[in-house]
Every structure is written in structure tokens, then in C-alpha cells.
Amino acid sequence: MWRPDRSVRGPDRPGLRDIDPLNRVFADAFTDRYSRDGLVGVRVPHLNKLVWRYAIEDAGTGAMIWRDAEGQMVAFNMVHQSGVEGWMGPLAVRPDRQGEGLGSTMVRLGIEWLKAQGARTIGLETMPRTVENIGFYSRLGMVPGPLTVTLVHDVPRRVGAPPQLLSATGQPLEQGVEECRRLTDELAPGVDFSREITLTHELGIGDTTLLRDGGELLAFALWHSTPLAAGRAKDEVRVLKLAARSLAAFERLLDALHGTAAIERVGRIAIRCQAEYAEAYLRLIGAGYRVHWTDLRMILRELPRQPERHGLILSNWEI
């Protein structure tokens, strides 16, 4: 009796030519996930090609794809490293190939890759309502961590105090990136956002807003303004990484981000705040930010606990 070839090969590293099939698997898998969670009728759009390019190049050799016997993409996992902090996302399996064990293989390979790179925190984020996914990742050794709450704030399109942007400091990019690295390492030893800052600058999809007191860097926020979804207009500044020496510096940085939004001619700021930073979260609420979305952070349990952080380090585990 003839049976279809269900074999899978990979992982391979994707290139720019793979963005269209990545988009198809992404949209189909997440639309199916929402439907099974009761959100029938929701259709997840394709992502902006620049966003995919950022994800692929940021992951580097951690970008992994799998193909079926006919050469069609079956699954992918974008595995990222920010110094000692490692995370996976997005990752998806084509709906018709789910339930075959490929998802477990993908996550295990991602964990192994991050361990080999020296990551001491490894995890990912999933929707809190998706109990199936929570159980799946838990069986692979991950435990629920804090919620990551996406908060948004509408900003009048007015010109406020001009913010200092990394791209406009007049100093070599490498010097500014190193300054941000030193601040991050001081607050969270080993965490490093240098690749993300540099890649954002090279692709022209955002910038880094700086806050100084005299010559001292007090805080910075790496952000993107290029639209997430393909074919959409630019409408927000999305903060991906943020470091601040204190809550006071954090609040001043929020003011600078308002000026950033005005320069970018967008009407909204979006910040992803980990719930462990309760005071920062409440400052955002007090400043008029409203809750837009929540994700549950899942963290590999077996790794040792990280040294206590100082100040604030907000880090996206999504693109």
C-alpha cells in the first residue's frame, strides 16, 4: 500500500529567498492556533519582509528551517542570543505536520544551540491562554516565569524636546554601541544587545534613543518603527530593548520616547514590560499607558539562577 513520504530534513539556515515560505508557515500556523483557542475568523497577516530579515540576521546560525520530501518548508525556529540571554521566537510547524514530534525536536535543538553559545538564561514566550503550548514547553523542561505585558500609549503628533538618537550623535556607531553594552553589562552582567542595536541601524528599521546626564549614559531604548505586518503603514514606535539605571531615569526616557514618536511621525508607543518590574509597570500605568497584550515567559528550569539585576532591563522575546 502506497504511503506518502513524511520525512523531514533539516535544520538548514534560511536565506532571504525563504521569506515568502516563512510567511506562509507563520500565518497558517498562528491562524490555526488562534482558531483552536476559540478566536475563529482571526487571520494572522504576513510579516513585513524587513522584519523577517531582522529576525533571520539577528538569529544568525540560530535561524533554523526544516523541509519536507518535496522541498517545501515545514517548520522554522528563530533562536536568538543577547549575550547570556537566549530565547526562541518566532517558531512554528505547518498545521498539517503538527503532532509528529517535530516541534519537540526544534525546541531541543534550540536549547542545545543556546547552551553551546554560552547562554545562561534560555526561554521563549507564548500566549497565557494557550494551555496546550504551556504544557508542551513544560514537558521540555521549561517553567512559567513572569508575564510580559505589552502596553501602548497614544502620543499627540507634536514636536517635544528633541531626543538624542544614537544615529545622530556624531560619534562612530561602534562607540555608541559599546557605551550601551557597558551600561547593560553593569545592570545585568553578561547581557548584550549590541547585535540588535547594530542590525537595527544597518537595516534602517529603527534607532536607539539615549538619555544622558552630562556625559553619563543613564538609559537607552532600542526601538523599531517599520510596520510589523506586510502592507501596513508605519504607526508606532515599538521598544524592543530598554536599560535604565533607575526608575527616575526610566521616566525621563519615557518622555524622550514621546519626542521620538513625534520625529517618526507616529501616534503610538508600545513597550513590552516584564511583570517582575512591578514599579516600572505601575509607572507606565500612571503615565497613561494601557494594557494591549500579554505573553507568558517560559524559562528553562535547569540553568542556574542569574545574578540579581540592578536598575531596569526590559527585553523582548518576540520580534
C-alpha positions as CSV (number, residue, x, y, z in Angstrom):
1,M,0.0,0.0,0.0
2,W,1.4,3.4,-1.0
3,R,2.0,5.9,1.8
4,P,3.1,9.5,1.4
5,D,6.7,10.3,2.3
6,R,6.5,12.1,5.7
7,S,10.3,12.5,6.1
8,V,11.7,15.9,7.1
9,R,15.2,17.2,6.5
10,G,17.0,20.0,8.4
11,P,17.7,22.1,10.1
12,D,19.0,24.4,7.3
13,R,19.8,28.1,7.6
14,P,17.3,30.2,5.8
15,G,18.1,33.0,3.4
16,L,16.2,36.0,2.1
17,R,14.6,33.8,-0.6
18,D,12.9,31.8,2.2
19,I,10.9,34.8,3.5
20,D,7.8,34.0,1.4
21,P,7.6,30.4,2.6
22,L,8.4,31.6,6.2
23,N,5.5,33.9,6.0
24,R,3.1,31.2,4.7
25,V,4.1,28.8,7.5
26,F,3.9,31.6,10.1
27,A,0.5,32.9,9.0
28,D,-1.0,29.4,8.6
29,A,0.3,28.0,11.9
30,F,-0.7,31.0,14.1
31,T,-4.1,31.4,12.4
32,D,-4.7,27.7,13.2
33,R,-3.5,28.3,16.8
34,Y,-5.9,31.2,17.3
35,S,-8.8,29.2,15.8
36,R,-8.2,26.3,18.2
37,D,-8.1,28.8,21.0
38,G,-11.6,29.9,20.1
39,L,-10.6,33.0,18.1
40,V,-12.4,31.8,14.9
41,G,-12.2,34.2,12.0
42,V,-8.8,35.7,13.0
43,R,-6.4,35.6,10.1
44,V,-2.8,36.3,11.0
45,P,-1.2,38.5,8.4
46,H,2.2,38.0,6.7
47,L,5.1,39.9,8.4
48,N,7.0,42.8,6.8
49,K,9.9,41.4,4.8
50,L,12.3,43.8,6.7
51,V,11.1,42.3,10.0
52,W,11.9,38.8,8.7
53,R,15.3,40.0,7.6
54,Y,16.0,41.4,11.0
55,A,14.8,38.1,12.7
56,I,17.0,36.0,10.3
57,E,20.1,38.1,10.6
58,D,19.7,38.6,14.3
59,A,19.5,34.8,14.9
60,G,22.5,34.2,12.6
61,T,23.3,30.5,12.7
62,G,20.5,30.1,15.2
63,A,17.9,30.6,12.4
64,M,16.7,27.1,11.5
65,I,14.2,25.7,9.0
66,W,13.0,22.2,8.1
67,R,11.7,21.0,4.7
68,D,9.6,18.0,3.6
69,A,10.4,15.4,1.0
70,E,9.3,17.8,-1.8
71,G,11.4,20.6,-0.6
72,Q,8.6,22.7,0.9
73,M,9.1,24.4,4.2
74,V,7.5,22.5,7.1
75,A,8.7,24.4,10.2
76,F,11.1,27.0,11.5
77,N,12.7,28.2,14.7
78,M,14.4,31.6,15.1
79,V,16.9,31.2,18.0
80,H,18.4,34.4,19.3
81,Q,21.2,35.3,21.8
82,S,21.8,38.6,23.6
83,G,24.9,37.7,25.4
84,V,24.0,35.3,28.3
85,E,20.3,35.7,27.5
86,G,18.9,33.3,24.9
87,W,15.4,33.0,23.5
88,M,13.4,31.4,20.7
89,G,10.8,33.1,18.5
90,P,9.0,33.0,16.4
91,L,8.8,29.3,15.9
92,A,6.0,27.3,14.1
93,V,5.2,24.0,12.5
94,R,2.9,23.8,9.4
95,P,-0.6,22.7,10.6
96,D,-0.6,19.5,8.5
97,R,2.7,18.3,10.1
98,Q,1.9,19.0,13.7
99,G,1.7,16.2,16.2
100,E,4.7,14.3,14.6
101,G,7.3,15.3,17.2
102,L,9.0,17.9,15.1
103,G,8.1,20.7,17.5
104,S,9.9,19.0,20.3
105,T,13.0,18.4,18.1
106,M,13.0,22.1,17.2
107,V,12.9,23.3,20.7
108,R,15.5,20.8,22.0
109,L,17.9,21.8,19.2
110,G,17.3,25.5,20.0
111,I,18.2,24.8,23.6
112,E,21.3,22.9,22.7
113,W,22.5,25.6,20.3
114,L,22.0,28.3,23.0
115,K,23.9,26.2,25.6
116,A,26.7,25.8,23.2
117,Q,26.8,29.6,22.7
118,G,27.1,30.1,26.5
119,A,23.5,31.3,27.2
120,R,22.7,31.1,30.9
121,T,19.0,32.1,30.6
122,I,17.0,30.2,27.9
123,G,13.3,30.6,27.2
124,L,10.5,31.8,25.0
125,E,7.1,33.4,25.2
126,T,3.7,32.0,24.5
127,M,0.1,33.2,24.9
128,P,-1.1,32.7,28.5
129,R,-4.5,31.4,27.3
130,T,-2.8,28.6,25.2
131,V,-2.7,25.9,27.8
132,E,-1.7,23.3,25.2
133,N,1.5,25.2,24.5
134,I,2.3,25.8,28.2
135,G,2.0,22.1,28.8
136,F,4.1,21.3,25.7
137,Y,7.0,23.6,26.7
138,S,6.8,22.4,30.4
139,R,7.4,18.8,29.2
140,L,10.6,20.1,27.7
141,G,11.8,21.4,31.0
142,M,10.5,25.0,30.9
143,V,8.6,26.6,33.7
144,P,6.3,29.6,33.7
145,G,8.0,32.9,34.5
146,P,6.6,36.4,34.6
147,L,4.1,37.8,32.2
148,T,5.4,40.2,29.6
149,V,2.7,42.9,29.3
150,T,2.6,45.0,26.1
151,L,1.5,48.5,27.0
152,V,0.7,51.2,24.5
153,H,0.3,55.0,24.7
154,D,-1.2,57.4,22.2
155,V,1.1,60.3,21.6
156,P,0.0,63.7,20.1
157,R,1.8,64.4,16.9
158,R,3.6,67.4,18.3
159,V,7.3,68.2,18.5
160,G,8.5,68.0,22.1
161,A,12.0,68.1,23.4
162,P,14.2,66.6,20.7
163,P,15.6,63.2,21.9
164,Q,19.1,62.1,21.4
165,L,19.3,59.3,18.9
166,L,22.3,57.0,18.5
167,S,22.3,57.6,14.7
168,A,22.6,61.4,15.2
169,T,25.3,61.7,18.0
170,G,28.1,62.4,15.5
171,Q,30.2,59.7,17.1
172,P,31.1,56.4,15.3
173,L,28.4,53.8,15.7
174,E,30.7,51.3,17.3
175,Q,31.5,53.8,20.1
176,G,27.8,54.4,20.9
177,V,27.0,50.7,20.8
178,E,29.9,50.0,23.2
179,E,28.6,52.6,25.5
180,C,25.2,50.9,25.6
181,R,26.8,47.5,26.1
182,R,28.7,48.8,29.1
183,L,25.5,50.1,30.7
184,T,23.7,46.9,30.1
185,D,26.5,44.8,31.4
186,E,26.6,46.9,34.6
187,L,22.9,46.4,35.2
188,A,22.7,42.8,34.1
189,P,26.1,41.2,33.8
190,G,26.6,39.3,30.5
191,V,23.5,40.6,28.8
192,D,24.4,42.3,25.5
193,F,22.2,44.0,22.9
194,S,25.0,45.1,20.6
195,R,24.0,43.0,17.7
196,E,20.4,44.1,17.8
197,I,21.3,47.8,18.0
198,T,23.8,47.5,15.1
199,L,21.5,45.5,12.9
200,T,18.6,47.9,13.5
201,H,20.9,50.7,12.4
202,E,22.1,48.8,9.3
203,L,18.6,47.9,8.1
204,G,17.2,51.4,8.8
205,I,14.1,50.0,10.7
206,G,14.5,52.0,13.9
207,D,17.1,53.6,16.2
208,T,18.2,53.8,19.8
209,T,17.1,56.7,22.0
210,L,19.7,57.8,24.6
211,L,19.3,59.6,27.9
212,R,22.3,61.3,29.4
213,D,23.1,63.3,32.4
214,G,26.1,65.4,31.4
215,G,28.4,62.8,29.7
216,E,27.0,59.8,31.6
217,L,24.6,57.4,29.8
218,L,21.6,56.9,32.2
219,A,19.3,54.9,29.9
220,F,18.6,53.8,26.4
221,A,15.8,52.3,24.4
222,L,16.2,50.3,21.2
223,W,13.1,50.7,19.0
224,H,11.7,49.8,15.6
225,S,9.1,51.9,13.7
226,T,9.0,49.8,10.5
227,P,5.5,48.2,10.3
228,L,5.2,44.6,11.6
229,A,2.7,43.4,9.1
230,A,3.3,43.5,5.4
231,G,1.5,46.3,3.5
232,R,0.6,48.3,6.7
233,A,1.5,51.9,7.2
234,K,4.0,53.0,9.9
235,D,2.0,53.7,13.0
236,E,4.0,53.1,16.2
237,V,7.4,53.0,17.9
238,R,8.0,49.6,19.3
239,V,10.5,49.3,22.1
240,L,12.5,46.1,21.9
241,K,15.3,46.6,24.5
242,L,15.5,49.1,27.3
243,A,18.1,49.7,30.0
244,A,17.8,52.3,32.8
245,R,19.9,52.9,35.9
246,S,16.8,53.9,38.0
247,L,13.1,54.4,37.9
248,A,13.7,58.2,37.6
249,A,15.9,57.6,34.5
250,F,13.2,55.3,33.2
251,E,10.5,58.0,33.5
252,R,12.8,60.5,31.8
253,L,13.4,58.0,29.0
254,L,9.6,57.7,28.5
255,D,9.5,61.5,27.9
256,A,12.3,61.1,25.4
257,L,10.4,58.4,23.6
258,H,7.4,60.7,23.2
259,G,9.8,63.1,21.3
260,T,11.0,60.1,19.3
261,A,7.4,59.2,18.3
262,A,6.9,62.8,17.1
263,I,10.1,62.7,15.0
264,E,9.0,59.4,13.5
265,R,5.5,60.9,12.8
266,V,3.7,58.1,14.5
267,G,0.9,58.3,17.1
268,R,1.7,55.4,19.4
269,I,4.5,54.0,21.6
270,A,4.5,50.2,22.5
271,I,6.6,48.9,25.4
272,R,6.9,45.3,26.5
273,C,7.3,45.2,30.3
274,Q,8.2,42.1,32.3
275,A,5.9,41.9,35.3
276,E,8.9,41.3,37.6
277,Y,9.5,45.1,37.3
278,A,6.3,46.0,39.2
279,E,7.3,49.6,39.9
280,A,8.1,50.3,36.3
281,Y,4.8,48.7,35.2
282,L,2.9,50.9,37.6
283,R,4.8,54.0,36.4
284,L,3.7,53.1,32.9
285,I,0.0,52.7,34.0
286,G,0.3,56.0,35.9
287,A,1.7,57.7,32.8
288,G,-1.4,56.7,30.8
289,Y,-0.2,53.5,29.1
290,R,-2.9,50.9,28.7
291,V,-2.5,47.1,28.5
292,H,-2.7,45.9,25.0
293,W,-1.4,42.2,25.1
294,T,0.1,39.7,27.4
295,D,2.6,36.9,26.8
296,L,3.8,34.2,29.3
297,R,7.6,33.9,29.6
298,M,8.7,30.2,29.8
299,I,12.2,29.6,31.2
300,L,14.4,26.5,31.2
301,R,14.5,25.4,34.8
302,E,17.8,23.5,34.8
303,L,20.1,26.5,34.4
304,P,21.4,28.3,37.5
305,R,19.7,31.5,38.7
306,Q,21.2,34.7,37.3
307,P,22.9,37.3,39.4
308,E,20.5,39.9,40.8
309,R,19.9,42.7,38.3
310,H,20.2,46.4,39.1
311,G,18.1,49.1,37.6
312,L,15.8,48.0,34.8
313,I,16.4,45.8,31.8
314,L,13.4,45.2,29.6
315,S,13.9,42.7,26.8
316,N,11.6,41.5,24.0
317,W,11.5,37.7,23.4
318,E,9.4,38.3,20.3
319,I,10.1,40.2,17.0
